[in-house]
Amino acid sequence: MNQSSNVSSNERYQRGWAKLKEIDGEAGEKVIEALADIAPDFARYLIEFPFGDIYSRPQLDLKSREIAVVAALTALGNATPQLKVHLQAALNVGCTREEVTEVIMQMAVYAGFPAALNGLFAAKEVFAALDAQV
């Protein structure tokens, strides 16, 4: 790899790490740490591309981005651990519980009731965990 690629990659990593911490806080750091022993390159890709490149674009604010992610993960219906991380992230960047719940309910129209139900139960768990911390 040439010197300019190293600088570019390092800048992406630093920008991505800062954005990950801003959005996900400790939850994002735990995901990266969990990958360290099995797939450290994947952890780096996760920091550089989604957070260093996509989340760092100025065209959408973080709240809008997290609403989109909650909708997408709910619609997938098979990404509950990631949905829980992004439900917390949505709250971290300014979404209310009511907004998150409405986004998940909206997915019943496009992804079906089972996906929406799974999303609502994930949100219920995240909300309960937050309430238990208070």
Residue, then its C-alpha position, 0 to 999 in steps of 0.5 A: m500500500n502506498q503512503s497516500s493510501n495509508v493516510s487516507s485509510n487512517e483518516r477514514y478510521q479516525r473519522g469513523w471511530a469518532k462518529l461511531k463513539e458519537i452515535d453508539g458510545e460504549a455499545g459500538e466500542k463493544v462490537i468492535e472489541a468483540l471482533a478483535d480476536i476473530a476478524p480485526d480487519f472486519a472491525r476496521y472495515l466497519i469503522e472506515f466504511p459505514f462510519g468513516d464514509i457514509y455516516s460522516r456525509p453531511q447530507l443527512d443528520l444523524k437522527s435521520r440516518e438512525i431512523a433509516v437504519v432502524a427501519a431497515l434493520t426492522a424490515l430485515g427481520n433477522a438482525t435483532p442484535q444490530l437493531k438493539v444497538h441502533l435503537q439505542a443509537a437513535l435515542n442517543v442522537g435525539c430520537t424519542r421513544e415515540e418516534v422509534t416506535e412509530v418507525i417500527m410500526q410503519m414497517a408492518v406495512y412494508a415488511g409485515f407484522p412479524a418483522a414489526l412485532n420483532g422490532l417492537f419487542a427489541a425496542k421494549e427490551v432496549f427501553a426497559a434496560l434504559d429504565a433500569q439504569v435510572 
